[in-house]
Amino acid sequence: RVEWLASETIRLAGLGLGLASLVWIVAAQLEMGRSWHVGIPDRGCPNLVTSGPFSMSRNPVLLGIIGVAIGLFLASPTA
């Protein structure tokens, strides 16, 4: 346990960051729409998404996952 992080204020901030990051991830997934795929497409390349969260980050889903991880650590600061 990281004692200097174990306060109610930091715990609530961590929960808020985690929740905001989850909303960010959902927004990014929705913004991708039909451009979302796994692997190499068989035909043509989908359009590059540059709007919404993608206007601020090239990989907003990964950024959101990192935010969730930091938020969870702040909510429960243990190894």
Order of alpha helices (4+ residues) and beta strands (2+ residues): alpha-alpha
